[in-house]
Amino acid sequence: MRIRIDPDRCQGHSRCYAIAPDLFDVDDYGTATVRHDGHVPADLEESARLAIRNCPEHAIGIIAR
């Protein structure tokens, strides 16, 4: 699984980081970025899906392989 964040949609709520800090990082303004080039280890896939569901701006998505 691989995820991405649309920086134009991210509003800095940082919910993704609160849910899955191993997968996301935030800058000084709260704008999220993905860690590890967006690759999600199998044991963190449920955390990634939870972060996707909790993003109020729908800025996080799964990249099709």
N, CA, C and O atoms as a printed pandas DataFrame, in Angstrom:
     atom_number atom_name residue_name chain_id  residue_number  x_coord  y_coord  z_coord
0              1         N          MET        A               1    0.840   -1.177    0.000
1              2        CA          MET        A               1    0.000    0.000    0.000
2              3         C          MET        A               1    0.887    1.242    0.000
3              4         O          MET        A               1    1.943    1.280    0.631
4              5         N          ARG        A               2    0.429    2.241   -0.718
5              6        CA          ARG        A               2    1.147    3.517   -0.771
6              7         C          ARG        A               2    0.119    4.646   -0.671
7              8         O          ARG        A               2   -0.953    4.568   -1.272
8              9         N          ILE        A               3    0.443    5.680    0.079
9             10        CA          ILE        A               3   -0.470    6.796    0.275
10            11         C          ILE        A               3    0.156    8.096   -0.212
11            12         O          ILE        A               3    1.367    8.194   -0.408
12            13         N          ARG        A               4   -0.697    9.080   -0.399
13            14        CA          ARG        A               4   -0.231   10.410   -0.810
14            15         C          ARG        A               4   -1.103   11.450   -0.124
15            16         O          ARG        A               4   -2.206   11.146    0.330
16            17         N          ILE        A               5   -0.605   12.673   -0.053
17            18        CA          ILE        A               5   -1.369   13.805    0.465
18            19         C          ILE        A               5   -1.410   14.876   -0.602
19            20         O          ILE        A               5   -0.385   15.224   -1.189
20            21         N          ASP        A               6   -2.599   15.398   -0.851
21            22        CA          ASP        A               6   -2.761   16.515   -1.775
22            23         C          ASP        A               6   -2.485   17.794   -0.975
23            24         O          ASP        A               6   -3.315   18.193   -0.158
24            25         N          PRO        A               7   -1.347   18.435   -1.193
25            26        CA          PRO        A               7   -0.986   19.610   -0.389
26            27         C          PRO        A               7   -1.937   20.787   -0.598
27            28         O          PRO        A               7   -2.025   21.667    0.258
28            29         N          ASP        A               8   -2.640   20.814   -1.712
29            30        CA          ASP        A               8   -3.589   21.897   -1.959
30            31         C          ASP        A               8   -4.863   21.740   -1.126
31            32         O          ASP        A               8   -5.574   22.715   -0.883
32            33         N          ARG        A               9   -5.146   20.511   -0.692
33            34        CA          ARG        A               9   -6.349   20.258    0.098
34            35         C          ARG        A               9   -6.072   20.236    1.602
35            36         O          ARG        A               9   -6.967   20.510    2.401
36            37         N          CYS        A              10   -4.846   19.914    1.987
37            38        CA          CYS        A              10   -4.510   19.821    3.410
38            39         C          CYS        A              10   -4.645   21.195    4.060
39            40         O          CYS        A              10   -4.084   22.182    3.584
40            41         N          GLN        A              11   -5.401   21.239    5.158
41            42        CA          GLN        A              11   -5.618   22.495    5.871
42            43         C          GLN        A              11   -4.911   22.538    7.223
43            44         O          GLN        A              11   -5.093   23.483    7.992
44            45         N          GLY        A              12   -4.107   21.519    7.513
45            46        CA          GLY        A              12   -3.296   21.547    8.724
46            47         C          GLY        A              12   -4.003   21.118    9.997
47            48         O          GLY        A              12   -3.618   21.551   11.083
48            49         N          HIS        A              13   -5.018   20.286    9.897
49            50        CA          HIS        A              13   -5.695   19.788   11.100
50            51         C          HIS        A              13   -4.816   18.810   11.873
51            52         O          HIS        A              13   -4.986   18.649   13.082
52            53         N          SER        A              14   -3.889   18.163   11.195
53            54        CA          SER        A              14   -2.920   17.229   11.778
54            55         C          SER        A              14   -3.540   15.979   12.394
55            56         O          SER        A              14   -2.912   15.332   13.232
56            57         N          ARG        A              15   -4.746   15.635   11.999
57            58        CA          ARG        A              15   -5.368   14.414   12.506
58            59         C          ARG        A              15   -4.597   13.180   12.055
59            60         O          ARG        A              15   -4.456   12.219   12.810
60            61         N          CYS        A              16   -4.101   13.210   10.828
61            62        CA          CYS        A              16   -3.350   12.061   10.310
62            63         C          CYS        A              16   -2.116   11.803   11.180
63            64         O          CYS        A              16   -1.811   10.659   11.515
64            65         N          TYR        A              17   -1.426   12.861   11.533
65            66        CA          TYR        A              17   -0.235   12.735   12.367
66            67         C          TYR        A              17   -0.595   12.226   13.759
67            68         O          TYR        A              17    0.137   11.417   14.330
68            69         N          ALA        A              18   -1.706   12.690   14.306
69            70        CA          ALA        A              18   -2.143   12.234   15.629
70            71         C          ALA        A              18   -2.481   10.746   15.615
71            72         O          ALA        A              18   -2.251   10.041   16.598
72            73         N          ILE        A              19   -3.025   10.274   14.498
73            74        CA          ILE        A              19   -3.427    8.872   14.378
74            75         C          ILE        A              19   -2.246    7.978   14.026
75            76         O          ILE        A              19   -2.112    6.885   14.575
76            77         N          ALA        A              20   -1.395    8.429   13.120
77            78        CA          ALA        A              20   -0.317    7.578   12.614
78            79         C          ALA        A              20    0.984    8.367   12.443
79            80         O          ALA        A              20    1.382    8.652   11.314
80            81         N          PRO        A              21    1.649    8.722   13.536
81            82        CA          PRO        A              21    2.881    9.505   13.421
82            83         C          PRO        A              21    4.025    8.761   12.726
83            84         O          PRO        A              21    4.995    9.384   12.294
84            85         N          ASP        A              22    3.917    7.443   12.619
85            86        CA          ASP        A              22    4.937    6.693   11.878
86            87         C          ASP        A              22    4.785    6.854   10.371
87            88         O          ASP        A              22    5.713    6.561    9.616
88            89         N          LEU        A              23    3.614    7.322    9.930
89            90        CA          LEU        A              23    3.342    7.454    8.499
90            91         C          LEU        A              23    3.324    8.899    8.015
91            92         O          LEU        A              23    3.528    9.161    6.830
92            93         N          PHE        A              24    3.080    9.839    8.930
93            94        CA          PHE        A              24    2.914   11.242    8.547
94            95         C          PHE        A              24    3.822   12.135    9.370
95            96         O          PHE        A              24    4.235   11.793   10.478
96            97         N          ASP        A              25    4.119   13.286    8.795
97            98        CA          ASP        A              25    4.856   14.327    9.492
98            99         C          ASP        A              25    4.123   15.629    9.209
99           100         O          ASP        A              25    3.344   15.702    8.259
100          101         N          VAL        A              26    4.352   16.637   10.003
101          102        CA          VAL        A              26    3.745   17.947    9.771
102          103         C          VAL        A              26    4.818   19.022    9.865
103          104         O          VAL        A              26    5.781   18.900   10.622
104          105         N          ASP        A              27    4.631   20.079    9.078
105          106        CA          ASP        A              27    5.593   21.180    9.125
106          107         C          ASP        A              27    5.160   22.189   10.196
107          108         O          ASP        A              27    4.224   21.931   10.953
108          109         N          ASP        A              28    5.827   23.306   10.255
109          110        CA          ASP        A              28    5.541   24.315   11.273
110          111         C          ASP        A              28    4.147   24.924   11.150
111          112         O          ASP        A              28    3.643   25.523   12.100
112          113         N          TYR        A              29    3.525   24.770    9.979
113          114        CA          TYR        A              29    2.191   25.308    9.747
114          115         C          TYR        A              29    1.102   24.246    9.903
115          116         O          TYR        A              29   -0.082   24.543    9.745
116          117         N          GLY        A              30    1.500   23.014   10.210
117          118        CA          GLY        A              30    0.546   21.926   10.368
118          119         C          GLY        A              30    0.248   21.170    9.093
119          120         O          GLY        A              30   -0.516   20.204    9.115
120          121         N          THR        A              31    0.835   21.588    7.976
121          122        CA          THR        A              31    0.612   20.899    6.713
122          123         C          THR        A              31    1.291   19.538    6.755
123          124         O          THR        A              31    2.473   19.429    7.082
124          125         N          ALA        A              32    0.532   18.507    6.421
125          126        CA          ALA        A              32    1.033   17.139    6.522
126          127         C          ALA        A              32    1.822   16.718    5.288
127          128         O          ALA        A              32    1.582   17.186    4.175
128          129         N          THR        A              33    2.766   15.824    5.526
129          130        CA          THR        A              33    3.503   15.152    4.460
130          131         C          THR        A              33    3.571   13.671    4.827
131          132         O          THR        A              33    3.462   13.301    5.996
132          133         N          VAL        A              34    3.754   12.835    3.808
133          134        CA          VAL        A              34    3.902   11.406    4.082
134          135         C          VAL        A              34    5.367   11.098    4.341
135          136         O          VAL        A              34    6.261   11.728    3.777
136          137         N          ARG        A              35    5.589   10.136    5.186
137          138        CA          ARG        A              35    6.944    9.672    5.469
138          139         C          ARG        A              35    7.221    8.446    4.602
139          140         O          ARG        A              35    6.291    7.814    4.101
140          141         N          HIS        A              36    8.464    8.121    4.429
141          142        CA          HIS        A              36    8.897    6.903    3.726
142          143         C          HIS        A              36    8.364    6.837    2.294
143          144         O          HIS        A              36    8.009    5.764    1.808
144          145         N          ASP        A              37    8.310    7.985    1.625
145          146        CA          ASP        A              37    7.840    8.061    0.238
146          147         C          ASP        A              37    6.422    7.516    0.086
147          148         O          ASP        A              37    6.028    7.106   -1.006
148          149         N          GLY        A              38    5.660    7.510    1.168
149          150        CA          GLY        A              38    4.275    7.072    1.117
150          151         C          GLY        A              38    4.065    5.574    1.246
151          152         O          GLY        A              38    2.924    5.114    1.278
152          153         N          HIS        A              39    5.141    4.807    1.319
153          154        CA          HIS        A              39    5.008    3.355    1.466
154          155         C          HIS        A              39    4.549    3.027    2.879
155          156         O          HIS        A              39    5.105    3.518    3.861
156          157         N          VAL        A              40    3.521    2.184    2.961
157          158        CA          VAL        A              40    2.936    1.810    4.254
158          159         C          VAL        A              40    3.267    0.350    4.539
159          160         O          VAL        A              40    2.885   -0.529    3.766
160          161         N          PRO        A              41    3.965    0.079    5.629
161          162        CA          PRO        A              41    4.220   -1.310    6.005
162          163         C          PRO        A              41    2.887   -2.013    6.306
163          164         O          PRO        A              41    1.922   -1.382    6.738
164          165         N          ALA        A              42    2.856   -3.294    6.074
165          166        CA          ALA        A              42    1.615   -4.068    6.243
166          167         C          ALA        A              42    1.016   -3.895    7.634
167          168         O          ALA        A              42   -0.205   -3.841    7.776
168          169         N          ASP        A              43    1.851   -3.809    8.653
169          170        CA          ASP        A              43    1.321   -3.697   10.020
170          171         C          ASP        A              43    0.746   -2.310   10.330
171          172         O          ASP        A              43    0.142   -2.122   11.387
172          173         N          LEU        A              44    0.921   -1.339    9.431
173          174        CA          LEU        A              44    0.375    0.003    9.644
174          175         C          LEU        A              44   -0.751    0.359    8.672
175          176         O          LEU        A              44   -1.225    1.495    8.657
176          177         N          GLU        A              45   -1.176   -0.610    7.864
177          178        CA          GLU        A              45   -2.224   -0.327    6.880
178          179         C          GLU        A              45   -3.531    0.113    7.524
179          180         O          GLU        A              45   -4.187    1.018    7.008
180          181         N          GLU        A              46   -3.927   -0.496    8.628
181          182        CA          GLU        A              46   -5.177   -0.090    9.283
182          183         C          GLU        A              46   -5.057    1.332    9.818
183          184         O          GLU        A              46   -6.024    2.090    9.755
184          185         N          SER        A              47   -3.901    1.708   10.339
185          186        CA          SER        A              47   -3.685    3.085   10.807
186          187         C          SER        A              47   -3.775    4.071    9.639
187          188         O          SER        A              47   -4.332    5.160    9.780
188          189         N          ALA        A              48   -3.228    3.687    8.502
189          190        CA          ALA        A              48   -3.307    4.542    7.316
190          191         C          ALA        A              48   -4.761    4.731    6.886
191          192         O          ALA        A              48   -5.176    5.847    6.571
192          193         N          ARG        A              49   -5.528    3.656    6.872
193          194        CA          ARG        A              49   -6.941    3.742    6.489
194          195         C          ARG        A              49   -7.735    4.586    7.490
195          196         O          ARG        A              49   -8.637    5.325    7.095
196          197         N          LEU        A              50   -7.411    4.481    8.768
197          198        CA          LEU        A              50   -8.071    5.298    9.778
198          199         C          LEU        A              50   -7.747    6.775    9.567
199          200         O          LEU        A              50   -8.628    7.626    9.693
200          201         N          ALA        A              51   -6.506    7.082    9.253
201          202        CA          ALA        A              51   -6.117    8.465    8.977
202          203         C          ALA        A              51   -6.847    9.002    7.751
203          204         O          ALA        A              51   -7.287   10.152    7.742
204          205         N          ILE        A              52   -6.974    8.179    6.723
205          206        CA          ILE        A              52   -7.694    8.587    5.511
206          207         C          ILE        A              52   -9.141    8.915    5.855
207          208         O          ILE        A              52   -9.665    9.941    5.420
208          209         N          ARG        A              53   -9.785    8.061    6.623
209          210        CA          ARG        A              53  -11.187    8.276    6.986
210          211         C          ARG        A              53  -11.384    9.511    7.868
211          212         O          ARG        A              53  -12.458   10.114    7.858
212          213         N          ASN        A              54  -10.364    9.887    8.624
213          214        CA          ASN        A              54  -10.486   11.002    9.560
214          215         C          ASN        A              54  -10.004   12.338    9.024
215          216         O          ASN        A              54  -10.070   13.339    9.738
216          217         N          CYS        A              55   -9.529   12.385    7.808
217          218        CA          CYS        A              55   -9.087   13.655    7.230
218          219         C          CYS        A              55  -10.320   14.467    6.812
219          220         O          CYS        A              55  -11.043   14.054    5.905
220          221         N          PRO        A              56  -10.573   15.614    7.457
221          222        CA          PRO        A              56  -11.769   16.384    7.139
222          223         C          PRO        A              56  -11.749   16.985    5.731
223          224         O          PRO        A              56  -12.801   17.304    5.177
224          225         N          GLU        A              57  -10.583   17.136    5.165
225          226        CA          GLU        A              57  -10.460   17.732    3.826
226          227         C          GLU        A              57  -10.336   16.680    2.722
227          228         O          GLU        A              57  -10.256   17.020    1.542
228          229         N          HIS        A              58  -10.320   15.399    3.111
229          230        CA          HIS        A              58  -10.143   14.295    2.144
230          231         C          HIS        A              58   -8.878   14.496    1.311
231          232         O          HIS        A              58   -8.870   14.296    0.097
232          233         N          ALA        A              59   -7.814   14.896    2.000
233          234        CA          ALA        A              59   -6.550   15.197    1.321
234          235         C          ALA        A              59   -5.643   13.974    1.188
235          236         O          ALA        A              59   -4.647   14.024    0.466
236          237         N          ILE        A              60   -5.971   12.884    1.870
237          238        CA          ILE        A              60   -5.127   11.688    1.847
238          239         C          ILE        A              60   -5.782   10.634    0.957
239          240         O          ILE        A              60   -6.988   10.397    1.032
240          241         N          GLY        A              61   -4.969   10.014    0.121
241          242        CA          GLY        A              61   -5.496    8.975   -0.745
242          243         C          GLY        A              61   -4.514    7.837   -0.900
243          244         O          GLY        A              61   -3.334    7.950   -0.569
244          245         N          ILE        A              62   -5.034    6.742   -1.411
245          246        CA          ILE        A              62   -4.209    5.571   -1.705
246          247         C          ILE        A              62   -3.800    5.650   -3.164
247          248         O          ILE        A              62   -4.624    5.920   -4.038
248          249         N          ILE        A              63   -2.536    5.416   -3.416
249          250        CA          ILE        A              63   -2.025    5.417   -4.793
250          251         C          ILE        A              63   -2.206    4.014   -5.360
251          252         O          ILE        A              63   -1.771    3.029   -4.764
252          253         N          ALA        A              64   -2.849    3.940   -6.507
253          254        CA          ALA        A              64   -3.048    2.641   -7.161
254          255         C          ALA        A              64   -1.712    2.128   -7.656
255          256         O          ALA        A              64   -0.860    2.890   -8.112
256          257         N          ARG        A              65   -1.552    0.832   -7.557
257          258        CA          ARG        A              65   -0.282    0.232   -7.997
258          259         C          ARG        A              65   -0.305   -0.103   -9.436
259          260         O          ARG        A              65    0.681   -0.614   -9.967
